[in-house]
Amino acid sequence: MSQETETIKVLIVGSGPAGYTAAIYASRAGLSPVLYTGIQPGGQLTITNDVENYPGYPDGVMGPQMMEDFRKQAERFGTEVRYGVVSQVDFNKRPYKVVVDESKTILAETVIISTGASAKWLGIESETRLNGKGVSACAVCDGFFFRGKDVAIVGGGDTACEEASYLANICKKVYMLVRRDELRASQIMQKRVMNNPKIEILWNHETEEILGEEEVNGVRVKNNQTGVEKVLDVEAFFVAIGHQPNTGIFAGLVDMDQNGYILTKPGSTKTNIPGVYACGDAQDHEYRQAVTAAGTGCMAALDAERFLSAQE
């Protein structure tokens, strides 16, 4: 049993745009929220270099700087931001019991889950080394920087097809690397990429290495049937093999879809448990943008505030 126990009104788990926005709204409502940052304080944006599509930053902003701005704003209104990872959760009765770092117990009147999602990667060294230097897991976020250039994207599902089509609108040529001899995507998405003259699908191809020192200047690929290798002359490499929501700790407690995204009631951030809310990429597999995450963070704080008012 943990030594310390503390009772709070609003506990926010996770610290990306959703968590920090929820904190801003909850603290301005006088709810004295406590936010635990999780393993990656600031979330996916901390590994994003330039953010140019968030309103209010006309000259763009570095991802880590933006998250620092969000954190300062939340703290200014009274949010207590703490470094720690939630290790245990009990949603059987209110106040809900949450254990942090296996040592501190918190009793929370409401819980806002904003744990985000993580991109799945291929797991090769060059991908990690060049991440943010031409390697990206978000074409919508970073495709703009490579307009008019040749790029490659890996994946065979709907997301990969959607991102390949998006890239084809702004890039000169898009190589689509598909491990098998067919796409997993829906028929409509398959037609879209196959009929696009700017997209060349390389069937049965796997990525061996992304080339370049300080930036991407090519990718070495191999045909997994013939063993033949070749180098594609590209300036960016996009990975679109899916995302994994960081919701494992809540499995079996809140309703989720088959991929682990938390299900919320339409038009709200309410989960199946009263007083527990989910926002950001932990519940959004559709848009996955900083601005949409922030919007749902606002909703979660308002939902929690209304819930607490109704209890009084």
N, C-alpha and C positions, 0 to 999 in steps of 0.2 A: 504493500500500500504506500502511496506517495505521502510525503511529509506535509506538503503545503496544499491548502485548498483556498480558492478565491471565488467569489460570486460576482459575475458581471452581467450587464444587460445585453450587450451585443458582442459576440466573438466573431471575428473575420479570419478565415483560414485561407491564406494565400495573398500574394502581394503584387499581382500584375495590375493593368489598368482597371480591371473589374474590382479587385479588392481595395485598391486605393480610392477609387471613386465612391464605393460603398462607405469607406471610412470618412471621406469628406462630408458626405450627406448625413451619415449617422452622428458624426461629431458636431456638425452644425445644428442638429436637432437636439443636442444636449444629452445624447445617449452614452457618452464616454466609451466609445468602442475600444476594444483591444484587438490589434491585428498581429497575427503571427506570420512571418514572412515565408516560412517553408524553406526547402533546400536551396531554391534559386530566387533570392530576393529580387523582385522586379520582374520575374517571369521571363518569357521568351524574348521580350524586347531588349533584355540586357545582352543578348548575343546578336542584336540587329544594329548595324552601323547607322545608316542614314534612314530616318523616318521622314518622308516628305508628304504623306497623305493624311496626317492628323491635323484637323483644323486648328488655327491659332499659331502655327509655326510656319510663317511664310517662307522662311529660308531653310526649312527643314531642321531636324534636330537629331542628335545621336540618341539611339535607344536608351543607353544607360543614363544619359543626362535627363531625358524625358521622365524616366521612372524616379529619378532623384527629385525632380520638380513635383511629381505627383505625391511623393512621400512627404516632402516639406509642407505641401499644402494641407495634407491630412493632419500632420502634427500641429500645424498652426492653429487648427480648430479644436485640438485636444485629443486626437487619437494617440493612443499609446502603441507605438510600433515596437514589436519585440522580435528578436531572432530566435527561432525555435521551430521544431517540426512536431506536428500532431502525431502521436504514436498510438492512441487508443480513443475510441468513441463509443458512448452509450446513449442512444436516443430513445430508450424505453420510457423515460418519464422526465418531465420538466421539473427544475432546471436540468438541462442536458449536461452529462458528465463528459468532459474532454480531458485527456491526459496529454501533456506536452513533454517531449524529450524523456518519456518514461519516468518522470519525477514530479511534475507539478500537475495537480488536479484543478480544473476550472469547472465551475458550475455556471452554465450560460443560459440566460432566459431565451435568447435567440442565437442561432448560428447561421452565418453567411459563408457558404462554400464558394471559394474563388480560386481553386487549386490549379486551374488551367489545363493545358494539354501539352504534350511534347511531340515534336515531329519525330517520325521514325527515320533513321538514317541507314545507309548501306553498311556502315561500320568499317570503312577503309581509312587509312591514316591521312591520305591527301585530302579527303573530304573534311576532316576535322581541322587540318592545318589551314585550309583555304576558306573555311566557313566565314562568311562576311566579306570575303575578298573575291567574290564571283561565284561562290557556292551558297545556295539559298534553298530553303524549304517553302518559300512563299513567292510565287511568280507575281501575284497581284501587288505584293509589297515591293519587290525588287526588280521586276521586269523592265520598268521604265528606264533604269540606269543602263540598259543594254539595247535601247532602241536602235534599229538599223544594223544590228550586229547579228552574227550567227551564234546560236545557243543550243544546248542540249538539255533534255529533260528525261528523267527515268521514271517509269511507272506505267501501269496498264489499266488502271481503274478509271472511274468517272472523274476523280480529282485530277489525275494526270492528263486526261483528255481535255478537261475544262481549262487547265492551266496552259496546255500546249496551244489551244485555240486562242487564249488570251495573248500568249507570247507571239503567235503568228500575226496578230494585228499590229504589233509594234516592232518586231524583229525582222531581220532580212530572211533568215532561215531557221527552222526548228528541227533538230534531230530528236526523234522520240525513240528511246531505248526500251525495248520490250523483251523481257526474259524468255517468254514463250512464243509460240507461233500464232497467238490470238490475244485479243484484248479482253479484259474482264468487264469493261465498261458496258453501259446500256447501249442498245442498238443505235439510238439517236446520237449519242456521243461518239460512237465508233464511226458512224457516217460522217460526222462533222470533221473529224481529223483526217479520215481517209480521202475526203473530197477537197481538202485544203491543199492547194499546190505548194504552199510554203512549208508544209510539214512532211518530213521524210521519216517513215517508220522503219527502224532497223529491227526486224524480227530476230528472235533467238540471240539477242546480244546482251552481254553483261559488261559492267564497268570494271576495268582493271585498275585504272589510276587516273586521277585528275592531274593534269600537268600545269606547271607554273610554280614560281617561287613566291612572289608577292601578290600575284593575281593569276586568275585562270587564263591559260593560253592554249588549252587543248584538252582532249580526253582520249585515253587509250581504251579501246573497247575490244571485246573478243566475241566471235561467233561461237556459241556454246555447242554447235553441232559440227562445225568444220574445224574449229580450233584456230581459225585465221584471225589475226589481230590487225587493227588499223587505228590510225589516229585521226580524230575529227578536229578540225580547226575551229574551235569555238572560244568565246570569251566569257561564257557563263554556264554554270551547271546547276540545274534545278532538280531537287529530289521531291518526288510526289508519290511516295509509297505509303502514305497514310499518317495519321496522328494517333497518339495514345493519350486519352484523358487521364489526368493524374487523380483518379478517384478510387483507387484500390481500397483505401482505408474505410471507405463508406459502403463497400460492396455488401449486399445483404441487409443494409439498413435503410437506404433510400432507393427508390425505384430508378432503374437505369435501362438503357437500351442494350442491345446485344453487344455493342462495342464499348460499353462502360461509360457512355455519356449520361449524365443525370437528367431524368425526365422532369420537366417543370410544367405546371398547369398553363394552358394557352393564355397569352397576354399577361403573364406574371412570372415571378421567379420562385413561386411556391413549389415545394416538393410534396411528396405524400405525407410528410411529417409536419404537423403544425409548428410554426416558429423556426423551421429550417428552410433556408433559401439557397438557391444555386445560381451563379451568374458567371459570365465570361465563357472561356473555351471549355470549361468543365461540363457545360450543358449546351454548347453551340458547335456542332460539327459542320454547319452550313457556311457561315461567313468568316469566322476566325480572324477578325480585324481588331486592332486596338480600340477603334472608335465604337464598334458595336459592343465590345466587352465593357467599355466604360459606361455605355448606355444601360446595360443590364445591371451593372454595379449600382448605379443610381436607383434602378427599380427595386433591387434587393433591399437597399437601405430604407426606401419608402415603404415597402411591404413589411419590413421588420418593425418600423416605427408605428405603422397602423395596427399591427398585431399587438404590440406592447400597450398602445393606448386602449385597445379593446379589453385588455386584461385588467386594467386598473379599475 
